[in-house]
Amino acid sequence: VWAAKAWREGDPGGTRAGRRPRAGSVPTGFLDVDVTSAPLALECLYTPWAPGTDSDGAPTPQDCPRVFSAGLDLTEMCGRNPAHYAEYWKAVQELWLRTYLSSLVLVAAINGACPAGGCIIALACDCRVLADNPKYHIGLNETLLGITAPFWFKDAYVNTIGHRASEQALQLGYLFPPSEALQVGLVDQVVPEDQVLSTALSEMARWLAVPDHARQLTKNMMRKATADRLLRQRDADIQNFVSFICRDSIQKSLQVYLEKLRQRKG
Ligand SMILES: CCCC/C=C/CC(=O)SCCNC(=O)CCNC(=O)[C@H](O)C(C)(C)COP(=O)(O)OP(=O)(O)OC[C@H]1O[C@@H](n2cnc3c(N)ncnc32)[C@H](O)[C@@H]1OP(=O)(O)O
């Protein structure tokens, strides 16, 4: 995900949020939300799932091949205490609000799997370009983990693919392969893998060609109601999350899911 201003200024680096080292494992691009970086303006936040830059300042693919983002870090939602869950969820809200409401042009170059939290960040961008690889599924699969997508995930889904498609996909926890993601409007372009970055840059140029003030005001007009819905009930949403995630049955579901992921490896 690139922030246009940073890109324009040739400094997509800015402040880089940390990636938690995972010794001996394939590094997976979790949304490892660092609560200390959440207060940073998105404009200077270079997210851990974003591509880096080479010596010429051109974007390079992320250091975790085949994964755009594995979504929220499930280990942050398992076996912790209520205060931890509350702080974590507040940071997740903050990340989404800053991304969704950013006045910058944001283009998601999705060059890997993009479930749940990964999908929600991609949805917060202005445009999504997905690599044409049948393994790169995108969608909100929360029900398959035994959890429920929060209302603001659902709102972003409905805004993008409509009510009926969202209702079906959310209940099934469906992850769309590229061709279906394009068909339903979840992504804007599907291109060969080696053209994802160049296509995203072309898209960026297209969006930046529009007078900035007019584009920004229009973006805000289109997104304000959805963001306000969360802003009005942030604390209640945190409380809901904490009480939901603390349930024994939910903890059990998440642990079983994580264990399956670990066993599936290799
Ligand atoms: C009311 C509550 C609402 C809460 C909302 C939550 C939204 C979310 O985002 S929930 C998270 C949903 N994410 C997923 O379901 C993705 C699960 N992961 C995968 O499907 C695959 O890992 C992958 C397709 C992303 C990548 O596959 P790949 O074969 O490259 O890597 P793996 O061998 O599967 O994984 C490596 C390593 O990472 C662990 N892991 C994977 N995803 C997560 C995760 N989201 N959180 C924590 N850990 C994760 C996986 O278990 C492996 O760990 P080990 O190396 O320790 O074995």
PDBQT file of the ligand as one rigid body, heavy atoms in Angstrom, charges set to zero:
ROOT
HETATM    1  C1  LIG A 301     -14.671 -10.364  16.894  1.00  0.00    +0.000 C 
HETATM    2  C2  LIG A 301     -13.344 -10.569  16.432  1.00  0.00    +0.000 C 
HETATM    3  C3  LIG A 301     -13.003 -10.034  15.079  1.00  0.00    +0.000 C 
HETATM    4  C4  LIG A 301     -11.554 -10.227  14.877  1.00  0.00    +0.000 C 
HETATM    5  C5  LIG A 301     -11.158 -10.042  13.480  1.00  0.00    +0.000 C 
HETATM    6  C6  LIG A 301     -10.125 -10.694  12.983  1.00  0.00    +0.000 C 
HETATM    7  C7  LIG A 301      -9.689 -10.503  11.616  1.00  0.00    +0.000 C 
HETATM    8  C8  LIG A 301      -8.496 -11.346  11.239  1.00  0.00    +0.000 C 
HETATM    9  O1  LIG A 301      -7.690 -10.859  10.506  1.00  0.00    +0.000 OA
HETATM   10  S1  LIG A 301      -8.386 -12.919  11.856  1.00  0.00    +0.000 SA
HETATM   11  C9  LIG A 301      -7.009 -13.631  10.994  1.00  0.00    +0.000 C 
HETATM   12  C10 LIG A 301      -7.480 -14.293   9.724  1.00  0.00    +0.000 C 
HETATM   13  N1  LIG A 301      -6.365 -14.808   8.996  1.00  0.00    +0.000 N 
HETATM   14  C11 LIG A 301      -6.360 -16.019   8.449  1.00  0.00    +0.000 C 
HETATM   15  O2  LIG A 301      -7.301 -16.779   8.559  1.00  0.00    +0.000 OA
HETATM   16  C12 LIG A 301      -5.115 -16.376   7.710  1.00  0.00    +0.000 C 
HETATM   17  C13 LIG A 301      -4.553 -17.641   8.205  1.00  0.00    +0.000 C 
HETATM   18  N2  LIG A 301      -3.308 -17.924   7.508  1.00  0.00    +0.000 N 
HETATM   19  C14 LIG A 301      -3.269 -18.542   6.307  1.00  0.00    +0.000 C 
HETATM   20  O3  LIG A 301      -4.256 -18.856   5.685  1.00  0.00    +0.000 OA
HETATM   21  C15 LIG A 301      -1.899 -18.824   5.762  1.00  0.00    +0.000 C 
HETATM   22  O4  LIG A 301      -0.979 -18.707   6.810  1.00  0.00    +0.000 OA
HETATM   23  C16 LIG A 301      -1.492 -17.874   4.629  1.00  0.00    +0.000 C 
HETATM   24  C17 LIG A 301      -2.295 -18.221   3.359  1.00  0.00    +0.000 C 
HETATM   25  C18 LIG A 301      -1.698 -16.408   4.978  1.00  0.00    +0.000 C 
HETATM   26  C19 LIG A 301       0.020 -18.060   4.320  1.00  0.00    +0.000 C 
HETATM   27  O5  LIG A 301       0.257 -19.412   4.046  1.00  0.00    +0.000 OA
HETATM   28  P1  LIG A 301       1.760 -19.947   4.067  1.00  0.00    +0.000 P 
HETATM   29  O6  LIG A 301       1.676 -21.375   3.653  1.00  0.00    +0.000 OA
HETATM   30  O7  LIG A 301       2.637 -19.036   3.309  1.00  0.00    +0.000 OA
HETATM   31  O8  LIG A 301       2.225 -19.795   5.575  1.00  0.00    +0.000 OA
HETATM   32  P2  LIG A 301       1.839 -20.736   6.784  1.00  0.00    +0.000 P 
HETATM   33  O9  LIG A 301       2.808 -21.855   6.825  1.00  0.00    +0.000 OA
HETATM   34  O10 LIG A 301       0.387 -21.100   6.733  1.00  0.00    +0.000 OA
HETATM   35  O11 LIG A 301       2.023 -19.795   8.051  1.00  0.00    +0.000 OA
HETATM   36  C20 LIG A 301       3.318 -19.487   8.580  1.00  0.00    +0.000 C 
HETATM   37  C21 LIG A 301       3.222 -19.278  10.066  1.00  0.00    +0.000 C 
HETATM   38  O12 LIG A 301       2.335 -18.181  10.340  1.00  0.00    +0.000 OA
HETATM   39  C22 LIG A 301       1.282 -18.610  11.220  1.00  0.00    +0.000 C 
HETATM   40  N3  LIG A 301       0.108 -17.760  10.923  1.00  0.00    +0.000 N 
HETATM   41  C23 LIG A 301      -0.523 -17.654   9.734  1.00  0.00    +0.000 A 
HETATM   42  N4  LIG A 301      -1.479 -16.735   9.804  1.00  0.00    +0.000 NA
HETATM   43  C24 LIG A 301      -1.458 -16.235  11.053  1.00  0.00    +0.000 A 
HETATM   44  C25 LIG A 301      -2.208 -15.219  11.737  1.00  0.00    +0.000 A 
HETATM   45  N5  LIG A 301      -3.188 -14.537  11.129  1.00  0.00    +0.000 N 
HETATM   46  N6  LIG A 301      -1.891 -14.951  13.008  1.00  0.00    +0.000 NA
HETATM   47  C26 LIG A 301      -0.911 -15.613  13.635  1.00  0.00    +0.000 A 
HETATM   48  N7  LIG A 301      -0.163 -16.594  13.064  1.00  0.00    +0.000 NA
HETATM   49  C27 LIG A 301      -0.443 -16.880  11.785  1.00  0.00    +0.000 A 
HETATM   50  C28 LIG A 301       1.146 -20.050  10.938  1.00  0.00    +0.000 C 
HETATM   51  O13 LIG A 301       0.503 -20.691  12.001  1.00  0.00    +0.000 OA
HETATM   52  C29 LIG A 301       2.631 -20.441  10.826  1.00  0.00    +0.000 C 
HETATM   53  O14 LIG A 301       3.173 -20.385  12.135  1.00  0.00    +0.000 OA
HETATM   54  P3  LIG A 301       4.414 -21.267  12.614  1.00  0.00    +0.000 P 
HETATM   55  O15 LIG A 301       5.549 -20.874  11.733  1.00  0.00    +0.000 OA
HETATM   56  O16 LIG A 301       4.621 -20.896  14.044  1.00  0.00    +0.000 OA
HETATM   57  O17 LIG A 301       4.010 -22.690  12.427  1.00  0.00    +0.000 OA
ENDROOT
TORSDOF 0
